[in-house]
Amino acid sequence: MHLLLSNHQRTIHIAGISLMVLCVLLFAGLGSLIFLAVPFGVLFLALLFFNWKTAFWIMLFFIPCSIQVWFFGDTLSTSLPDEPMMWLFLLLTAALIASKPTMLPQWFWRSPLTLIVVLQYAWLIVTVIYSHEPFFSVKFLAAKTWFLASFFIIPVFIFREKKDWKKAFILVLVPTTILMTVIFFKHWRLGFSFDKIQPALRYLFYNHVDYSTFLSMVLPMLCMAYYMCKGKGLFLRTFILGLIAFYLVGIYLAYARAAVVAVVFSFTIMAAIRWKLVNFIMPAFYAFVIFIVSFAAYKNTYIDYRPDYTRTFMRKSFKDHIVATFKGEDMSSMERIYRWIGAVRMSTDEPLKGYGPNSFYYYYKPYTVTSFVTYVSRNPEKSTTHNYFLLMLVEQGIPAMILYGLLVFVFFAQAQKIYHRQKDRFYKSCTLAVAMVFAASFINNFFSELIETHKVGSLFYLSVAAMIILDHQSRKPQETVVPS
């Protein structure tokens, strides 16, 4: 028996070494990074088979530091190593549910947040079926599916005890802080210039908006960690306070206005939850937006605010960027309005089903108003509406936009109930942290559409899953979060 085991181990070793040598030779001959990733993929697959919970923690660690990689002449891209990990977790989720359909607990299905997410996914399938661009829509559906499997379903089986919440926090914080340090150093060498932030974070993030959004979503975790470390040593609290200051500086030097607003809004949500006022926040927000849209639409009043093409451009400093924003002479702000007008007008032709996920770029330009054109309106990067509500409206119709708005409202309402129901100080702080992460995401996505990106999207769906788990924990404090 021992001899057979030794022979089996020897075979595995030879196969592993042979695979690694083959992949190195293929990389040397063809120059494609995908061949270097194969051995690590095989190891991760083996770990997934033997201990998928540890595999989840590894995937979570790699979320902040994953990078976008292009293959086959820039015709195909993926983020490595996190996206292939998500593919495998999708297969794992399917296998687990197929082996035991009742594996997901009843409390998970009873949550109103689960109901909304399920309705969003069901309606997404409908819009894909009727899409004007089926190929791109199916790709969107596939990505949404592995996001939900990895960060909405799998966490239900992961977060059982306090140590799991602490581990998740550390596994996100450490790589994010390391990346921040690298970007900070590169930006420092470029003089912290407003127009040099993009080169400083090249390859590590899509752009400065993606970078600043992610930082603004991690910052609330740090703030709650500082609060929870009260009485646990001056050094630890000072260290965390230093990290908070570092993150605030990093967010400012990312030069993204939405992230700064997101930080303020996240603390506003924290205060509103503690004072039981959060249920007034989103109705007031939606009412304000409806008022602005109605005012702009009345007798085409928005035309009076069209920019001066020759004076609307990107400024050289962040201060000038802010001043130009209030003057209506900032290129990125006016380009947003240009896209928003096009999206609203475009939605009138497909109000129910939309044009299909990932279809906005191919149809919006005939609906735009030329008096709002800016120097970047050619849109070679194929970016979309720069507003997640409008993205849902134009690509998936009115039902999708309403469901997203409802998700935000219900999330904060649930957070307030859970916070005041919790008896444990640790879980009360976790509830606030999760709500603040979601709040930062909401504001950033009001001016962008980052939920489908691998870094922001992972924290977005993880925060929704975390709130569902915290809801169950608050109702059953004598039990662990998920039964064995």
Backbone hydrogen bonds, N-H to C=O, Kabsch-Sander energy under -0.5 kcal/mol:
donor,donor_aa,acceptor,acceptor_aa,energy
5,L,1,M,-2.3
6,S,2,H,-2.3
7,N,3,L,-2.5
8,H,4,L,-2.2
9,Q,5,L,-2.5
10,R,6,S,-2.5
11,T,7,N,-2.2
12,I,8,H,-2.0
13,H,9,Q,-2.4
14,I,10,R,-2.5
15,A,11,T,-2.5
16,G,12,I,-2.6
17,I,13,H,-2.6
18,S,14,I,-2.5
19,L,15,A,-2.3
20,M,16,G,-2.1
21,V,17,I,-2.6
22,L,18,S,-2.5
23,C,19,L,-2.3
24,V,20,M,-2.2
25,L,21,V,-2.3
26,L,22,L,-2.4
27,F,23,C,-2.3
28,A,24,V,-2.5
29,G,25,L,-2.3
30,L,26,L,-3.0
31,G,27,F,-2.4
33,L,31,G,-0.5
35,F,32,S,-1.3
36,L,33,L,-0.8
37,A,33,L,-1.2
38,V,34,I,-0.8
40,F,36,L,-0.5
41,G,37,A,-2.2
42,V,38,V,-2.3
43,L,39,P,-2.0
44,F,40,F,-2.5
45,L,41,G,-2.3
46,A,42,V,-2.1
47,L,43,L,-2.3
48,L,44,F,-2.6
49,F,45,L,-1.6
50,F,46,A,-1.9
51,N,47,L,-3.7
55,A,51,N,-1.6
56,F,52,W,-1.6
57,W,53,K,-1.6
58,I,54,T,-2.0
59,M,55,A,-2.3
60,L,56,F,-2.5
61,F,57,W,-1.9
62,F,58,I,-1.7
63,I,59,M,-0.8
63,I,60,L,-0.7
66,S,62,F,-0.7
66,S,63,I,-1.0
67,I,80,L,-2.4
69,V,78,T,-3.3
71,F,76,L,-3.7
75,T,71,F,-1.3
75,T,72,F,-0.6
76,L,71,F,-1.7
78,T,69,V,-2.2
80,L,67,I,-2.8
80,L,78,T,-0.5
83,E,79,S,-1.7
85,M,81,P,-1.2
86,M,82,D,-2.1
87,W,83,E,-2.1
88,L,84,P,-1.9
89,F,85,M,-2.2
90,L,86,M,-2.0
91,L,87,W,-1.8
92,L,88,L,-2.4
93,T,89,F,-2.7
94,A,90,L,-2.3
95,A,91,L,-2.3
96,L,92,L,-2.9
97,I,93,T,-2.5
98,A,94,A,-2.2
99,S,95,A,-2.1
100,K,96,L,-1.6
103,M,100,K,-2.3
108,F,105,P,-0.7
109,W,105,P,-1.2
110,R,106,Q,-1.9
111,S,107,W,-0.6
111,S,108,F,-0.7
115,L,111,S,-1.9
116,I,112,P,-2.1
117,V,113,L,-2.4
118,V,114,T,-2.7
119,L,115,L,-2.3
120,Q,116,I,-2.5
121,Y,117,V,-2.3
122,A,118,V,-2.6
123,W,119,L,-2.6
124,L,120,Q,-2.1
125,I,121,Y,-1.9
126,V,122,A,-1.5
127,T,123,W,-2.4
128,V,124,L,-2.1
129,I,125,I,-2.0
130,Y,126,V,-1.6
131,S,128,V,-1.2
132,H,355,Y,-3.0
133,E,355,Y,-0.6
137,S,133,E,-2.1
138,V,134,P,-2.6
139,K,135,F,-1.7
140,F,136,F,-1.8
141,L,137,S,-2.4
142,A,138,V,-2.4
143,A,139,K,-2.3
144,K,140,F,-2.6
145,T,141,L,-2.1
146,W,142,A,-2.0
147,F,143,A,-1.8
148,L,144,K,-2.4
149,A,145,T,-2.3
150,S,146,W,-2.0
151,F,147,F,-2.7
152,F,148,L,-1.7
153,I,148,L,-1.9
154,I,149,A,-2.0
156,V,153,I,-1.5
157,F,154,I,-1.9
158,I,154,I,-0.5
158,I,155,P,-0.9
159,F,155,P,-2.2
160,R,158,I,-1.3
164,D,161,E,-1.0
165,W,161,E,-1.1
166,K,162,K,-2.1
167,K,163,K,-2.4
168,A,164,D,-2.2
169,F,165,W,-2.0
170,I,166,K,-2.3
171,L,167,K,-2.6
172,V,168,A,-1.3
173,L,169,F,-2.7
174,V,170,I,-2.6
176,T,172,V,-1.5
177,T,173,L,-2.7
178,I,174,V,-2.1
179,L,175,P,-2.5
180,M,176,T,-2.5
181,T,177,T,-2.2
182,V,178,I,-2.1
183,I,179,L,-2.8
184,F,180,M,-3.1
185,F,181,T,-2.3
186,K,182,V,-2.4
187,H,183,I,-2.8
188,W,184,F,-2.5
189,R,185,F,-2.0
190,L,186,K,-0.8
191,G,188,W,-1.8
192,F,187,H,-3.0
193,S,190,L,-0.6
196,K,193,S,-1.3
197,I,194,F,-0.7
200,A,196,K,-1.5
201,L,197,I,-1.3
201,L,198,Q,-0.6
202,R,199,P,-0.8
204,L,201,L,-1.4
205,F,201,L,-1.7
211,Y,207,N,-2.1
212,S,208,H,-2.4
213,T,209,V,-2.4
214,F,210,D,-2.0
215,L,211,Y,-2.1
216,S,212,S,-2.4
217,M,213,T,-1.2
218,V,214,F,-1.4
219,L,215,L,-2.4
221,M,218,V,-0.9
222,L,218,V,-1.4
223,C,219,L,-2.2
224,M,220,P,-2.2
225,A,221,M,-2.1
226,Y,222,L,-2.3
227,Y,223,C,-1.7
228,M,224,M,-2.4
229,C,225,A,-1.3
230,K,227,Y,-1.2
232,K,229,C,-2.3
237,R,233,G,-1.7
238,T,234,L,-2.5
239,F,235,F,-2.6
240,I,236,L,-2.4
241,L,237,R,-2.5
242,G,238,T,-2.3
243,L,239,F,-2.0
244,I,240,I,-2.4
245,A,241,L,-2.1
246,F,242,G,-2.2
247,Y,243,L,-2.6
248,L,244,I,-2.3
249,V,245,A,-2.3
250,G,246,F,-2.5
251,I,247,Y,-2.7
252,Y,248,L,-2.1
253,L,249,V,-2.8
254,A,250,G,-0.7
254,A,251,I,-0.5
255,Y,252,Y,-1.7
256,A,251,I,-0.7
257,R,255,Y,-0.5
260,V,256,A,-1.2
261,V,257,R,-2.1
262,A,258,A,-2.4
263,V,259,A,-1.9
264,V,260,V,-1.8
265,F,261,V,-2.8
266,S,262,A,-2.5
267,F,263,V,-1.7
268,T,264,V,-1.8
269,I,265,F,-2.5
270,M,266,S,-1.8
271,A,267,F,-2.2
272,A,268,T,-2.6
273,I,269,I,-2.5
274,R,270,M,-2.0
275,W,271,A,-2.0
276,K,273,I,-1.0
277,L,272,A,-3.6
278,V,272,A,-1.0
280,F,277,L,-1.9
281,I,277,L,-0.5
281,I,278,V,-1.1
282,M,278,V,-0.9
284,A,280,F,-1.7
285,F,281,I,-2.4
286,Y,282,M,-3.2
287,A,283,P,-2.4
288,F,284,A,-2.1
289,V,285,F,-2.2
290,I,286,Y,-2.6
291,F,287,A,-2.2
292,I,288,F,-2.4
293,V,289,V,-2.7
294,S,290,I,-2.6
295,F,291,F,-2.7
296,A,292,I,-2.5
297,A,293,V,-2.2
298,Y,294,S,-1.8
300,N,297,A,-2.1
301,T,298,Y,-1.3
302,Y,296,A,-2.4
303,I,300,N,-1.7
304,D,301,T,-1.8
305,Y,302,Y,-1.7
306,R,303,I,-1.6
309,Y,307,P,-0.8
311,R,308,D,-1.5
312,T,308,D,-1.1
312,T,309,Y,-0.5
313,F,311,R,-0.9
313,F,329,E,-1.2
321,H,317,S,-1.9
322,I,318,F,-2.2
323,V,319,K,-2.3
324,A,320,D,-2.6
325,T,321,H,-1.4
326,F,322,I,-1.6
327,K,323,V,-1.4
328,G,324,A,-0.7
328,G,325,T,-0.8
329,E,324,A,-3.0
330,D,324,A,-0.8
331,M,313,F,-0.9
334,M,330,D,-2.3
335,E,331,M,-2.5
336,R,332,S,-1.6
337,I,333,S,-1.9
338,Y,334,M,-2.4
339,R,335,E,-2.3
340,W,336,R,-3.1
341,I,337,I,-2.7
342,G,338,Y,-1.7
343,A,339,R,-2.7
344,V,340,W,-2.5
345,R,341,I,-2.3
346,M,342,G,-2.3
347,S,343,A,-2.1
348,T,344,V,-0.7
348,T,345,R,-0.6
349,D,346,M,-1.5
350,E,346,M,-0.6
350,E,347,S,-0.5
354,G,350,E,-1.0
355,Y,394,V,-2.3
356,G,395,E,-2.1
359,S,356,G,-1.2
362,Y,359,S,-0.8
363,Y,359,S,-0.5
363,Y,360,F,-1.8
364,Y,360,F,-1.7
367,Y,364,Y,-1.8
368,T,364,Y,-0.5
368,T,365,K,-1.3
370,T,368,T,-0.6
372,F,369,V,-2.1
373,V,370,T,-1.7
377,S,374,T,-1.4
379,N,376,V,-1.6
382,K,379,N,-1.4
388,Y,445,N,-2.7
388,Y,448,S,-0.6
391,L,387,N,-2.2
392,M,388,Y,-2.3
393,L,389,F,-2.3
394,V,390,L,-2.8
395,E,391,L,-2.1
396,Q,392,M,-2.4
397,G,392,M,-0.5
397,G,393,L,-1.0
398,I,351,P,-2.9
400,A,396,Q,-0.6
401,M,397,G,-1.7
402,I,398,I,-2.6
403,L,399,P,-2.4
404,Y,400,A,-2.2
405,G,401,M,-2.3
406,L,402,I,-2.6
407,L,403,L,-2.4
408,V,404,Y,-2.0
409,F,405,G,-2.0
410,V,406,L,-2.9
411,F,407,L,-2.5
412,F,408,V,-2.0
413,A,409,F,-2.1
414,Q,410,V,-3.0
415,A,411,F,-2.4
416,Q,412,F,-2.0
417,K,413,A,-1.9
418,I,414,Q,-3.0
419,Y,415,A,-2.6
420,H,416,Q,-1.9
421,R,417,K,-1.2
422,Q,418,I,-2.0
428,K,424,D,-2.0
429,S,425,R,-2.0
430,C,426,F,-2.1
431,T,427,Y,-2.2
432,L,428,K,-1.9
433,A,429,S,-2.6
434,V,430,C,-2.7
435,A,431,T,-2.2
436,M,432,L,-2.4
437,V,433,A,-2.3
438,F,434,V,-2.2
439,A,435,A,-2.2
440,A,436,M,-2.5
441,S,437,V,-2.0
442,F,438,F,-2.5
443,I,439,A,-2.1
444,N,440,A,-2.1
445,N,441,S,-2.4
446,F,442,F,-0.8
446,F,443,I,-0.8
447,F,443,I,-0.8
447,F,444,N,-0.8
453,T,450,L,-1.5
457,G,450,L,-0.5
457,G,453,T,-2.3
458,S,454,H,-0.8
459,L,455,K,-1.4
460,F,456,V,-2.2
461,Y,457,G,-2.3
462,L,458,S,-2.0
463,S,459,L,-2.0
464,V,460,F,-1.5
465,A,461,Y,-2.4
466,A,462,L,-2.6
467,M,463,S,-1.9
468,I,464,V,-1.7
469,I,465,A,-2.2
470,L,466,A,-2.6
471,D,467,M,-1.9
472,H,468,I,-1.8
473,Q,469,I,-2.6
474,S,470,L,-2.3
475,R,471,D,-1.2
476,K,472,H,-1.8
479,E,476,K,-2.0
481,V,160,R,-2.1
